[in-house]
Amino acid sequence: MTKDKFKTRLEIAKNKILEKNTDKSSQNTSSFGSAFKLSTELVSAVVVGTIIGFILDNTFGTKPWLILIFFFVGVVAGIMNVIKSAKNLQK
C-alpha cells in the first residue's frame, strides 16, 4: 500500500513540475526574439508585396507601376502586422 501512495504522490509532483515549466516557457520570451519576430514580419510583408508587383508587372507589361504600388501596400501591411504583434506582446 505504501508503494501505491508513493507512486501517486510522485506522479502528482511530476505533473506539477511539468505544468510550471510549460507556464514559464510560454511566458518568457527574450527581447531579442521579440525584436527578430517584429523585424521579420515587416521585411517579409515588404518582400512579398514587391514580388507580387514584379510578377504582375511582367504579366501586364506595366513596369514599374505595379511594383511601386505593391511595395507600398507591403509596407503598410508590414507596419500593421508589427503594431498588432507589439500590442499582443504587451498583454
N, CA, C and O atoms as a CHARMM CRD file, in Angstrom:
* protein
*
  364
    1    1 MET  N      0.79800  -1.19300   0.00000 PROA 1      0.00000
    2    1 MET  CA     0.00000   0.00000   0.00000 PROA 1      0.00000
    3    1 MET  C      0.84500   1.26400   0.00000 PROA 1      0.00000
    4    1 MET  O      0.46600   2.25100  -0.62900 PROA 1      0.00000
    5    2 THR  N      1.94400   1.25900   0.66700 PROA 2      0.00000
    6    2 THR  CA     2.77700   2.45200   0.70200 PROA 2      0.00000
    7    2 THR  C      3.40500   2.71700  -0.65200 PROA 2      0.00000
    8    2 THR  O      3.65900   3.86900  -1.00200 PROA 2      0.00000
    9    3 LYS  N      3.66100   1.65900  -1.42600 PROA 3      0.00000
   10    3 LYS  CA     4.22200   1.85800  -2.76500 PROA 3      0.00000
   11    3 LYS  C      3.21900   2.57100  -3.65800 PROA 3      0.00000
   12    3 LYS  O      3.59200   3.44200  -4.44400 PROA 3      0.00000
   13    4 ASP  N      1.95400   2.20600  -3.53900 PROA 4      0.00000
   14    4 ASP  CA     0.93100   2.85500  -4.35100 PROA 4      0.00000
   15    4 ASP  C      0.79400   4.32900  -3.99400 PROA 4      0.00000
   16    4 ASP  O      0.65800   5.17800  -4.87500 PROA 4      0.00000
   17    5 LYS  N      0.83100   4.62800  -2.70000 PROA 5      0.00000
   18    5 LYS  CA     0.74600   6.01900  -2.26900 PROA 5      0.00000
   19    5 LYS  C      1.95700   6.80500  -2.76500 PROA 5      0.00000
   20    5 LYS  O      1.82700   7.94400  -3.21600 PROA 5      0.00000
   21    6 PHE  N      3.12500   6.19200  -2.67900 PROA 6      0.00000
   22    6 PHE  CA     4.34200   6.85900  -3.14300 PROA 6      0.00000
   23    6 PHE  C      4.27700   7.12600  -4.63900 PROA 6      0.00000
   24    6 PHE  O      4.64300   8.21300  -5.08600 PROA 6      0.00000
   25    7 LYS  N      3.81900   6.15200  -5.42100 PROA 7      0.00000
   26    7 LYS  CA     3.71000   6.33900  -6.87000 PROA 7      0.00000
   27    7 LYS  C      2.71300   7.44400  -7.21100 PROA 7      0.00000
   28    7 LYS  O      2.93900   8.23400  -8.12800 PROA 7      0.00000
   29    8 THR  N      1.62100   7.49000  -6.47500 PROA 8      0.00000
   30    8 THR  CA     0.62100   8.52300  -6.72400 PROA 8      0.00000
   31    8 THR  C      1.18900   9.90900  -6.42000 PROA 8      0.00000
   32    8 THR  O      1.01700  10.84300  -7.20300 PROA 8      0.00000
   33    9 ARG  N      1.86000  10.03200  -5.28800 PROA 9      0.00000
   34    9 ARG  CA     2.45400  11.31400  -4.91600 PROA 9      0.00000
   35    9 ARG  C      3.54300  11.72000  -5.90500 PROA 9      0.00000
   36    9 ARG  O      3.68700  12.89800  -6.23300 PROA 9      0.00000
   37   10 LEU  N      4.30700  10.73400  -6.37600 PROA 10     0.00000
   38   10 LEU  CA     5.36100  11.01000  -7.35000 PROA 10     0.00000
   39   10 LEU  C      4.76900  11.51500  -8.65900 PROA 10     0.00000
   40   10 LEU  O      5.29500  12.45600  -9.25300 PROA 10     0.00000
   41   11 GLU  N      3.69400  10.90800  -9.11000 PROA 11     0.00000
   42   11 GLU  CA     3.04100  11.34300 -10.34400 PROA 11     0.00000
   43   11 GLU  C      2.47400  12.75800 -10.19600 PROA 11     0.00000
   44   11 GLU  O      2.57500  13.56800 -11.11700 PROA 11     0.00000
   45   12 ILE  N      1.88900  13.04900  -9.05600 PROA 12     0.00000
   46   12 ILE  CA     1.34700  14.38700  -8.81800 PROA 12     0.00000
   47   12 ILE  C      2.46500  15.42500  -8.84900 PROA 12     0.00000
   48   12 ILE  O      2.31000  16.49300  -9.44100 PROA 12     0.00000
   49   13 ALA  N      3.58900  15.10900  -8.21300 PROA 13     0.00000
   50   13 ALA  CA     4.72500  16.04000  -8.19500 PROA 13     0.00000
   51   13 ALA  C      5.28100  16.25500  -9.60000 PROA 13     0.00000
   52   13 ALA  O      5.60500  17.38300  -9.97300 PROA 13     0.00000
   53   14 LYS  N      5.39200  15.18500 -10.37700 PROA 14     0.00000
   54   14 LYS  CA     5.88700  15.31800 -11.75600 PROA 14     0.00000
   55   14 LYS  C      4.95900  16.20100 -12.59100 PROA 14     0.00000
   56   14 LYS  O      5.42300  17.04200 -13.36100 PROA 14     0.00000
   57   15 ASN  N      3.66300  16.00800 -12.43700 PROA 15     0.00000
   58   15 ASN  CA     2.70000  16.80900 -13.19800 PROA 15     0.00000
   59   15 ASN  C      2.78400  18.28800 -12.82800 PROA 15     0.00000
   60   15 ASN  O      2.68800  19.15700 -13.69300 PROA 15     0.00000
   61   16 LYS  N      2.96500  18.56700 -11.53100 PROA 16     0.00000
   62   16 LYS  CA     3.09100  19.96600 -11.10500 PROA 16     0.00000
   63   16 LYS  C      4.34000  20.60100 -11.69100 PROA 16     0.00000
   64   16 LYS  O      4.30500  21.75200 -12.12800 PROA 16     0.00000
   65   17 ILE  N      5.44300  19.86500 -11.70300 PROA 17     0.00000
   66   17 ILE  CA     6.68800  20.38700 -12.26700 PROA 17     0.00000
   67   17 ILE  C      6.52900  20.65300 -13.75900 PROA 17     0.00000
   68   17 ILE  O      6.97300  21.68800 -14.25400 PROA 17     0.00000
   69   18 LEU  N      5.90200  19.73000 -14.47800 PROA 18     0.00000
   70   18 LEU  CA     5.68700  19.91400 -15.91400 PROA 18     0.00000
   71   18 LEU  C      4.80200  21.13100 -16.18600 PROA 18     0.00000
   72   18 LEU  O      5.06500  21.88700 -17.12100 PROA 18     0.00000
   73   19 GLU  N      3.75400  21.32800 -15.37700 PROA 19     0.00000
   74   19 GLU  CA     2.87800  22.48300 -15.56200 PROA 19     0.00000
   75   19 GLU  C      3.62900  23.78700 -15.33200 PROA 19     0.00000
   76   19 GLU  O      3.44300  24.74700 -16.08000 PROA 19     0.00000
   77   20 LYS  N      4.47100  23.83200 -14.31400 PROA 20     0.00000
   78   20 LYS  CA     5.24800  25.04400 -14.04900 PROA 20     0.00000
   79   20 LYS  C      6.21500  25.33700 -15.17800 PROA 20     0.00000
   80   20 LYS  O      6.37800  26.49300 -15.56900 PROA 20     0.00000
   81   21 ASN  N      6.86500  24.30100 -15.71300 PROA 21     0.00000
   82   21 ASN  CA     7.82900  24.50500 -16.79900 PROA 21     0.00000
   83   21 ASN  C      7.14300  24.98900 -18.06300 PROA 21     0.00000
   84   21 ASN  O      7.68800  25.84800 -18.75600 PROA 21     0.00000
   85   22 THR  N      5.97300  24.47000 -18.38500 PROA 22     0.00000
   86   22 THR  CA     5.28400  24.91500 -19.59500 PROA 22     0.00000
   87   22 THR  C      4.76600  26.32900 -19.42300 PROA 22     0.00000
   88   22 THR  O      4.75700  27.09200 -20.38900 PROA 22     0.00000
   89   23 ASP  N      4.33200  26.70800 -18.22400 PROA 23     0.00000
   90   23 ASP  CA     3.87200  28.07100 -17.98900 PROA 23     0.00000
   91   23 ASP  C      5.02100  29.06000 -18.13700 PROA 23     0.00000
   92   23 ASP  O      4.85500  30.10700 -18.76200 PROA 23     0.00000
   93   24 LYS  N      6.17700  28.74500 -17.57500 PROA 24     0.00000
   94   24 LYS  CA     7.31900  29.64800 -17.65700 PROA 24     0.00000
   95   24 LYS  C      7.81700  29.79500 -19.08000 PROA 24     0.00000
   96   24 LYS  O      8.15800  30.90100 -19.50100 PROA 24     0.00000
   97   25 SER  N      7.86700  28.70600 -19.83100 PROA 25     0.00000
   98   25 SER  CA     8.39800  28.79000 -21.19800 PROA 25     0.00000
   99   25 SER  C      7.47000  29.57100 -22.11300 PROA 25     0.00000
  100   25 SER  O      7.93700  30.23000 -23.04200 PROA 25     0.00000
  101   26 SER  N      6.17300  29.51100 -21.87200 PROA 26     0.00000
  102   26 SER  CA     5.25700  30.26500 -22.72400 PROA 26     0.00000
  103   26 SER  C      5.25800  31.74800 -22.37400 PROA 26     0.00000
  104   26 SER  O      4.97800  32.57800 -23.23800 PROA 26     0.00000
  105   27 GLN  N      5.56600  32.10100 -21.12900 PROA 27     0.00000
  106   27 GLN  CA     5.54200  33.49300 -20.71700 PROA 27     0.00000
  107   27 GLN  C      6.85800  34.19500 -20.98000 PROA 27     0.00000
  108   27 GLN  O      6.86200  35.39600 -21.24900 PROA 27     0.00000
  109   28 ASN  N      7.96600  33.49600 -20.91300 PROA 28     0.00000
  110   28 ASN  CA     9.27400  34.12100 -21.05200 PROA 28     0.00000
  111   28 ASN  C      9.74600  34.07900 -22.49300 PROA 28     0.00000
  112   28 ASN  O     10.18600  33.04100 -22.98700 PROA 28     0.00000
  113   29 THR  N      9.64900  35.21000 -23.15600 PROA 29     0.00000
  114   29 THR  CA    10.23500  35.32200 -24.48200 PROA 29     0.00000
  115   29 THR  C     11.31100  36.39200 -24.39200 PROA 29     0.00000
  116   29 THR  O     11.11900  37.43900 -23.77500 PROA 29     0.00000
  117   30 SER  N     12.41400  36.11600 -25.00100 PROA 30     0.00000
  118   30 SER  CA    13.51400  37.07300 -24.90900 PROA 30     0.00000
  119   30 SER  C     13.20600  38.31100 -25.73600 PROA 30     0.00000
  120   30 SER  O     12.44400  38.25600 -26.70100 PROA 30     0.00000
  121   31 SER  N     13.79600  39.40300 -25.35400 PROA 31     0.00000
  122   31 SER  CA    13.56800  40.64500 -26.09900 PROA 31     0.00000
  123   31 SER  C     14.19900  40.56100 -27.48400 PROA 31     0.00000
  124   31 SER  O     13.70900  41.16800 -28.43700 PROA 31     0.00000
  125   32 PHE  N     15.29400  39.80200 -27.58700 PROA 32     0.00000
  126   32 PHE  CA    15.91200  39.61600 -28.90600 PROA 32     0.00000
  127   32 PHE  C     14.97300  38.83600 -29.82300 PROA 32     0.00000
  128   32 PHE  O     14.84000  39.16500 -31.00200 PROA 32     0.00000
  129   33 GLY  N     14.33500  37.82500 -29.29500 PROA 33     0.00000
  130   33 GLY  CA    13.38900  37.04200 -30.08700 PROA 33     0.00000
  131   33 GLY  C     12.19800  37.85700 -30.52800 PROA 33     0.00000
  132   33 GLY  O     11.72200  37.71900 -31.65500 PROA 33     0.00000
  133   34 SER  N     11.71600  38.70600 -29.64200 PROA 34     0.00000
  134   34 SER  CA    10.58300  39.57000 -29.98600 PROA 34     0.00000
  135   34 SER  C     10.96500  40.57000 -31.06800 PROA 34     0.00000
  136   34 SER  O     10.20300  40.79600 -32.00700 PROA 34     0.00000
  137   35 ALA  N     12.14500  41.16900 -30.93600 PROA 35     0.00000
  138   35 ALA  CA    12.60500  42.12900 -31.93800 PROA 35     0.00000
  139   35 ALA  C     12.82100  41.44600 -33.28600 PROA 35     0.00000
  140   35 ALA  O     12.50100  42.01300 -34.33000 PROA 35     0.00000
  141   36 PHE  N     13.36300  40.23400 -33.26100 PROA 36     0.00000
  142   36 PHE  CA    13.57600  39.49100 -34.50600 PROA 36     0.00000
  143   36 PHE  C     12.24800  39.15700 -35.16700 PROA 36     0.00000
  144   36 PHE  O     12.12500  39.22900 -36.38900 PROA 36     0.00000
  145   37 LYS  N     11.26100  38.79400 -34.36700 PROA 37     0.00000
  146   37 LYS  CA     9.93300  38.47600 -34.91100 PROA 37     0.00000
  147   37 LYS  C      9.32300  39.70300 -35.57100 PROA 37     0.00000
  148   37 LYS  O      8.79800  39.61700 -36.68100 PROA 37     0.00000
  149   38 LEU  N      9.39000  40.85200 -34.89000 PROA 38     0.00000
  150   38 LEU  CA     8.79300  42.07000 -35.43900 PROA 38     0.00000
  151   38 LEU  C      9.49100  42.50800 -36.72100 PROA 38     0.00000
  152   38 LEU  O      8.83200  42.89800 -37.68500 PROA 38     0.00000
  153   39 SER  N     10.82100  42.44600 -36.73700 PROA 39     0.00000
  154   39 SER  CA    11.54200  42.86800 -37.94200 PROA 39     0.00000
  155   39 SER  C     11.29500  41.89900 -39.09700 PROA 39     0.00000
  156   39 SER  O     11.21300  42.31900 -40.25100 PROA 39     0.00000
  157   40 THR  N     11.17700  40.61900 -38.79500 PROA 40     0.00000
  158   40 THR  CA    10.90400  39.63600 -39.84000 PROA 40     0.00000
  159   40 THR  C      9.52400  39.85900 -40.45100 PROA 40     0.00000
  160   40 THR  O      9.35200  39.74500 -41.66400 PROA 40     0.00000
  161   41 GLU  N      8.54800  40.17600 -39.61300 PROA 41     0.00000
  162   41 GLU  CA     7.20600  40.43600 -40.13400 PROA 41     0.00000
  163   41 GLU  C      7.19600  41.64200 -41.07300 PROA 41     0.00000
  164   41 GLU  O      6.54800  41.61600 -42.11900 PROA 41     0.00000
  165   42 LEU  N      7.90400  42.68000 -40.70000 PROA 42     0.00000
  166   42 LEU  CA     7.93600  43.87700 -41.53900 PROA 42     0.00000
  167   42 LEU  C      8.63300  43.59400 -42.86700 PROA 42     0.00000
  168   42 LEU  O      8.10700  43.92900 -43.92800 PROA 42     0.00000
  169   43 VAL  N      9.80000  42.98600 -42.81500 PROA 43     0.00000
  170   43 VAL  CA    10.57900  42.72300 -44.03400 PROA 43     0.00000
  171   43 VAL  C      9.84600  41.74700 -44.94400 PROA 43     0.00000
  172   43 VAL  O      9.81200  41.93900 -46.15900 PROA 43     0.00000
  173   44 SER  N      9.25800  40.70200 -44.36500 PROA 44     0.00000
  174   44 SER  CA     8.58900  39.70800 -45.20900 PROA 44     0.00000
  175   44 SER  C      7.37500  40.30200 -45.92100 PROA 44     0.00000
  176   44 SER  O      7.11300  39.96200 -47.07400 PROA 44     0.00000
  177   45 ALA  N      6.63800  41.17600 -45.25900 PROA 45     0.00000
  178   45 ALA  CA     5.48800  41.80000 -45.92100 PROA 45     0.00000
  179   45 ALA  C      5.93000  42.67300 -47.08800 PROA 45     0.00000
  180   45 ALA  O      5.29100  42.67100 -48.14000 PROA 45     0.00000
  181   46 VAL  N      7.01300  43.41600 -46.91200 PROA 46     0.00000
  182   46 VAL  CA     7.52200  44.26700 -47.99600 PROA 46     0.00000
  183   46 VAL  C      8.02100  43.40900 -49.15900 PROA 46     0.00000
  184   46 VAL  O      7.75600  43.71600 -50.32100 PROA 46     0.00000
  185   47 VAL  N      8.73900  42.33900 -48.84300 PROA 47     0.00000
  186   47 VAL  CA     9.27300  41.46500 -49.89300 PROA 47     0.00000
  187   47 VAL  C      8.14500  40.79100 -50.66700 PROA 47     0.00000
  188   47 VAL  O      8.18400  40.73600 -51.89600 PROA 47     0.00000
  189   48 VAL  N      7.15000  40.28400 -49.96400 PROA 48     0.00000
  190   48 VAL  CA     6.03400  39.60900 -50.63800 PROA 48     0.00000
  191   48 VAL  C      5.27100  40.59900 -51.52600 PROA 48     0.00000
  192   48 VAL  O      4.91400  40.26800 -52.65600 PROA 48     0.00000
  193   49 GLY  N      5.02300  41.80500 -51.02100 PROA 49     0.00000
  194   49 GLY  CA     4.34000  42.80700 -51.83100 PROA 49     0.00000
  195   49 GLY  C      5.12100  43.16900 -53.07800 PROA 49     0.00000
  196   49 GLY  O      4.54100  43.31300 -54.15400 PROA 49     0.00000
  197   50 THR  N      6.43100  43.31900 -52.94300 PROA 50     0.00000
  198   50 THR  CA     7.27300  43.66300 -54.08800 PROA 50     0.00000
  199   50 THR  C      7.30300  42.53300 -55.11100 PROA 50     0.00000
  200   50 THR  O      7.25300  42.78400 -56.31500 PROA 50     0.00000
  201   51 ILE  N      7.38400  41.30100 -54.64200 PROA 51     0.00000
  202   51 ILE  CA     7.39900  40.15500 -55.56900 PROA 51     0.00000
  203   51 ILE  C      6.07200  40.05500 -56.32100 PROA 51     0.00000
  204   51 ILE  O      6.06200  39.78600 -57.52200 PROA 51     0.00000
  205   52 ILE  N      4.97000  40.26700 -55.63600 PROA 52     0.00000
  206   52 ILE  CA     3.66700  40.23700 -56.31300 PROA 52     0.00000
  207   52 ILE  C      3.60700  41.33900 -57.36700 PROA 52     0.00000
  208   52 ILE  O      3.14400  41.10400 -58.48300 PROA 52     0.00000
  209   53 GLY  N      4.06600  42.52700 -57.02500 PROA 53     0.00000
  210   53 GLY  CA     4.08500  43.62400 -58.00000 PROA 53     0.00000
  211   53 GLY  C      4.96900  43.31900 -59.18600 PROA 53     0.00000
  212   53 GLY  O      4.61600  43.63900 -60.32200 PROA 53     0.00000
  213   54 PHE  N      6.11900  42.70200 -58.94200 PROA 54     0.00000
  214   54 PHE  CA     7.02900  42.34600 -60.03300 PROA 54     0.00000
  215   54 PHE  C      6.38600  41.32500 -60.97500 PROA 54     0.00000
  216   54 PHE  O      6.48100  41.45500 -62.19600 PROA 54     0.00000
  217   55 ILE  N      5.73900  40.32100 -60.41000 PROA 55     0.00000
  218   55 ILE  CA     5.09300  39.29500 -61.23900 PROA 55     0.00000
  219   55 ILE  C      3.96000  39.90800 -62.05800 PROA 55     0.00000
  220   55 ILE  O      3.82000  39.62300 -63.24800 PROA 55     0.00000
  221   56 LEU  N      3.16000  40.74500 -61.42000 PROA 56     0.00000
  222   56 LEU  CA     2.05700  41.36700 -62.15600 PROA 56     0.00000
  223   56 LEU  C      2.56500  42.34500 -63.21800 PROA 56     0.00000
  224   56 LEU  O      1.96400  42.46100 -64.28600 PROA 56     0.00000
  225   57 ASP  N      3.65900  43.04600 -62.93700 PROA 57     0.00000
  226   57 ASP  CA     4.24600  43.94000 -63.94400 PROA 57     0.00000
  227   57 ASP  C      4.73400  43.15900 -65.15300 PROA 57     0.00000
  228   57 ASP  O      4.53400  43.58600 -66.29000 PROA 57     0.00000
  229   58 ASN  N      5.36600  42.02800 -64.91900 PROA 58     0.00000
  230   58 ASN  CA     5.82200  41.20100 -66.04500 PROA 58     0.00000
  231   58 ASN  C      4.64400  40.64300 -66.82600 PROA 58     0.00000
  232   58 ASN  O      4.71900  40.49800 -68.04700 PROA 58     0.00000
  233   59 THR  N      3.56300  40.33000 -66.13700 PROA 59     0.00000
  234   59 THR  CA     2.38900  39.77100 -66.80700 PROA 59     0.00000
  235   59 THR  C      1.68500  40.82100 -67.67400 PROA 59     0.00000
  236   59 THR  O      1.32500  40.55100 -68.82000 PROA 59     0.00000
  237   60 PHE  N      1.49800  42.00500 -67.11900 PROA 60     0.00000
  238   60 PHE  CA     0.72800  43.02900 -67.82500 PROA 60     0.00000
  239   60 PHE  C      1.58300  44.05500 -68.55000 PROA 60     0.00000
  240   60 PHE  O      1.04700  44.87400 -69.29700 PROA 60     0.00000
  241   61 GLY  N      2.90000  44.03500 -68.35400 PROA 61     0.00000
  242   61 GLY  CA     3.78600  44.97100 -69.03200 PROA 61     0.00000
  243   61 GLY  C      3.62200  46.40600 -68.56800 PROA 61     0.00000
  244   61 GLY  O      3.67100  47.32700 -69.38400 PROA 61     0.00000
  245   62 THR  N      3.43100  46.61000 -67.30000 PROA 62     0.00000
  246   62 THR  CA     3.19500  47.95500 -66.76900 PROA 62     0.00000
  247   62 THR  C      4.33900  48.43900 -65.89400 PROA 62     0.00000
  248   62 THR  O      4.12300  49.21100 -64.96000 PROA 62     0.00000
  249   63 LYS  N      5.56100  47.98900 -66.18900 PROA 63     0.00000
  250   63 LYS  CA     6.69100  48.34300 -65.32200 PROA 63     0.00000
  251   63 LYS  C      6.82100  49.83900 -65.19400 PROA 63     0.00000
  252   63 LYS  O      6.59700  50.52600 -66.19000 PROA 63     0.00000
  253   64 PRO  N      7.14800  50.37900 -64.10100 PROA 64     0.00000
  254   64 PRO  CA     7.36800  49.90500 -62.73400 PROA 64     0.00000
  255   64 PRO  C      6.17900  50.17800 -61.82300 PROA 64     0.00000
  256   64 PRO  O      6.33100  50.14400 -60.60200 PROA 64     0.00000
  257   65 TRP  N      4.98700  50.45000 -62.38600 PROA 65     0.00000
  258   65 TRP  CA     3.88300  50.95000 -61.58000 PROA 65     0.00000
  259   65 TRP  C      3.36800  49.94400 -60.55800 PROA 65     0.00000
  260   65 TRP  O      3.17000  50.29900 -59.39600 PROA 65     0.00000
  261   66 LEU  N      3.15300  48.72500 -60.95900 PROA 66     0.00000
  262   66 LEU  CA     2.61800  47.75600 -60.00200 PROA 66     0.00000
  263   66 LEU  C      3.64700  47.36400 -58.94700 PROA 66     0.00000
  264   66 LEU  O      3.27800  47.03300 -57.82000 PROA 66     0.00000
  265   67 ILE  N      4.93700  47.39700 -59.29700 PROA 67     0.00000
  266   67 ILE  CA     5.97100  47.14500 -58.29100 PROA 67     0.00000
  267   67 ILE  C      5.89700  48.21500 -57.20500 PROA 67     0.00000
  268   67 ILE  O      5.93800  47.91100 -56.01300 PROA 67     0.00000
  269   68 LEU  N      5.78700  49.46500 -57.63200 PROA 68     0.00000
  270   68 LEU  CA     5.71400  50.55600 -56.66000 PROA 68     0.00000
  271   68 LEU  C      4.44900  50.47800 -55.80800 PROA 68     0.00000
  272   68 LEU  O      4.50100  50.65800 -54.59200 PROA 68     0.00000
  273   69 ILE  N      3.33000  50.21100 -56.44500 PROA 69     0.00000
  274   69 ILE  CA     2.06300  50.14100 -55.70500 PROA 69     0.00000
  275   69 ILE  C      2.11600  49.01500 -54.66900 PROA 69     0.00000
  276   69 ILE  O      1.78300  49.22300 -53.50200 PROA 69     0.00000
  277   70 PHE  N      2.53300  47.83000 -55.09800 PROA 70     0.00000
  278   70 PHE  CA     2.55000  46.69500 -54.16800 PROA 70     0.00000
  279   70 PHE  C      3.67900  46.80800 -53.14300 PROA 70     0.00000
  280   70 PHE  O      3.58300  46.22100 -52.06500 PROA 70     0.00000
  281   71 PHE  N      4.73300  47.53900 -53.44900 PROA 71     0.00000
  282   71 PHE  CA     5.76100  47.80800 -52.45000 PROA 71     0.00000
  283   71 PHE  C      5.15500  48.59300 -51.28600 PROA 71     0.00000
  284   71 PHE  O      5.35400  48.25000 -50.12100 PROA 71     0.00000
  285   72 PHE  N      4.41500  49.64600 -51.62000 PROA 72     0.00000
  286   72 PHE  CA     3.81100  50.45500 -50.56700 PROA 72     0.00000
  287   72 PHE  C      2.68700  49.71000 -49.84300 PROA 72     0.00000
  288   72 PHE  O      2.47900  49.90600 -48.64600 PROA 72     0.00000
  289   73 VAL  N      1.97000  48.86000 -50.56600 PROA 73     0.00000
  290   73 VAL  CA     0.96200  48.02200 -49.90600 PROA 73     0.00000
  291   73 VAL  C      1.65400  47.08600 -48.91200 PROA 73     0.00000
  292   73 VAL  O      1.15000  46.87000 -47.81000 PROA 73     0.00000
  293   74 GLY  N      2.79800  46.53400 -49.29600 PROA 74     0.00000
  294   74 GLY  CA     3.56300  45.67000 -48.39200 PROA 74     0.00000
  295   74 GLY  C      4.07800  46.41600 -47.17800 PROA 74     0.00000
  296   74 GLY  O      4.08600  45.87500 -46.07200 PROA 74     0.00000
  297   75 VAL  N      4.51100  47.66300 -47.37600 PROA 75     0.00000
  298   75 VAL  CA     4.98500  48.47600 -46.24700 PROA 75     0.00000
  299   75 VAL  C      3.84400  48.71200 -45.26200 PROA 75     0.00000
  300   75 VAL  O      4.02600  48.56800 -44.05300 PROA 75     0.00000
  301   76 VAL  N      2.68400  49.06900 -45.77000 PROA 76     0.00000
  302   76 VAL  CA     1.52800  49.32100 -44.90000 PROA 76     0.00000
  303   76 VAL  C      1.11800  48.03900 -44.17000 PROA 76     0.00000
  304   76 VAL  O      0.85800  48.05900 -42.96700 PROA 76     0.00000
  305   77 ALA  N      1.06300  46.93700 -44.90000 PROA 77     0.00000
  306   77 ALA  CA     0.69800  45.66700 -44.26500 PROA 77     0.00000
  307   77 ALA  C      1.72200  45.26300 -43.21100 PROA 77     0.00000
  308   77 ALA  O      1.35500  44.76300 -42.14800 PROA 77     0.00000
  309   78 GLY  N      2.99000  45.47400 -43.49600 PROA 78     0.00000
  310   78 GLY  CA     4.03600  45.14300 -42.53100 PROA 78     0.00000
  311   78 GLY  C      3.94300  45.97300 -41.27200 PROA 78     0.00000
  312   78 GLY  O      4.09700  45.45400 -40.16600 PROA 78     0.00000
  313   79 ILE  N      3.69200  47.26100 -41.43300 PROA 79     0.00000
  314   79 ILE  CA     3.56400  48.14000 -40.26700 PROA 79     0.00000
  315   79 ILE  C      2.33700  47.74800 -39.44100 PROA 79     0.00000
  316   79 ILE  O      2.39200  47.75600 -38.21100 PROA 79     0.00000
  317   80 MET  N      1.24500  47.40800 -40.09900 PROA 80     0.00000
  318   80 MET  CA     0.04900  46.97700 -39.37300 PROA 80     0.00000
  319   80 MET  C      0.31200  45.67800 -38.60600 PROA 80     0.00000
  320   80 MET  O     -0.14800  45.52300 -37.47500 PROA 80     0.00000
  321   81 ASN  N      1.05200  44.74000 -39.21900 PROA 81     0.00000
  322   81 ASN  CA     1.39600  43.49400 -38.53700 PROA 81     0.00000
  323   81 ASN  C      2.28100  43.75000 -37.32600 PROA 81     0.00000
  324   81 ASN  O      2.09500  43.13700 -36.27500 PROA 81     0.00000
  325   82 VAL  N      3.24200  44.65300 -37.47100 PROA 82     0.00000
  326   82 VAL  CA     4.14000  44.96700 -36.35500 PROA 82     0.00000
  327   82 VAL  C      3.35500  45.59500 -35.20800 PROA 82     0.00000
  328   82 VAL  O      3.58100  45.25300 -34.04700 PROA 82     0.00000
  329   83 ILE  N      2.44300  46.50300 -35.51400 PROA 83     0.00000
  330   83 ILE  CA     1.64000  47.14100 -34.46800 PROA 83     0.00000
  331   83 ILE  C      0.78100  46.10600 -33.75000 PROA 83     0.00000
  332   83 ILE  O      0.68500  46.11800 -32.52300 PROA 83     0.00000
  333   84 LYS  N      0.15400  45.20700 -34.51600 PROA 84     0.00000
  334   84 LYS  CA    -0.68400  44.17700 -33.91400 PROA 84     0.00000
  335   84 LYS  C      0.13500  43.23100 -33.03600 PROA 84     0.00000
  336   84 LYS  O     -0.30300  42.86600 -31.94500 PROA 84     0.00000
  337   85 SER  N      1.30500  42.83800 -33.49800 PROA 85     0.00000
  338   85 SER  CA     2.16900  41.95600 -32.71400 PROA 85     0.00000
  339   85 SER  C      2.70600  42.64500 -31.46400 PROA 85     0.00000
  340   85 SER  O      2.82500  42.02200 -30.40900 PROA 85     0.00000
  341   86 ALA  N      3.02600  43.91500 -31.58500 PROA 86     0.00000
  342   86 ALA  CA     3.52500  44.66100 -30.42400 PROA 86     0.00000
  343   86 ALA  C      2.43700  44.78900 -29.36300 PROA 86     0.00000
  344   86 ALA  O      2.73100  44.71500 -28.17000 PROA 86     0.00000
  345   87 LYS  N      1.19400  44.98000 -29.77500 PROA 87     0.00000
  346   87 LYS  CA     0.09900  45.02400 -28.81300 PROA 87     0.00000
  347   87 LYS  C     -0.06900  43.67600 -28.11600 PROA 87     0.00000
  348   87 LYS  O     -0.31900  43.62500 -26.91200 PROA 87     0.00000
  349   88 ASN  N      0.06600  42.59200 -28.86600 PROA 88     0.00000
  350   88 ASN  CA    -0.03800  41.26200 -28.26900 PROA 88     0.00000
  351   88 ASN  C      1.10900  40.98000 -27.30400 PROA 88     0.00000
  352   88 ASN  O      0.91200  40.27900 -26.31200 PROA 88     0.00000
  353   89 LEU  N      2.29900  41.51000 -27.57100 PROA 89     0.00000
  354   89 LEU  CA     3.42600  41.30500 -26.68400 PROA 89     0.00000
  355   89 LEU  C      3.24400  42.05800 -25.36800 PROA 89     0.00000
  356   89 LEU  O      3.73700  41.61900 -24.32900 PROA 89     0.00000
  357   90 GLN  N      2.54600  43.17500 -25.40500 PROA 90     0.00000
  358   90 GLN  CA     2.33000  43.96100 -24.19300 PROA 90     0.00000
  359   90 GLN  C      1.35700  43.28200 -23.23700 PROA 90     0.00000
  360   90 GLN  O      1.40100  43.52700 -22.03100 PROA 90     0.00000
  361   91 LYS  N      0.48600  42.43500 -23.76000 PROA 91     0.00000
  362   91 LYS  CA    -0.51200  41.76800 -22.91500 PROA 91     0.00000
  363   91 LYS  C      0.08500  40.75600 -22.02800 PROA 91     0.00000
  364   91 LYS  O     -0.62800  40.11100 -21.25900 PROA 91     0.00000
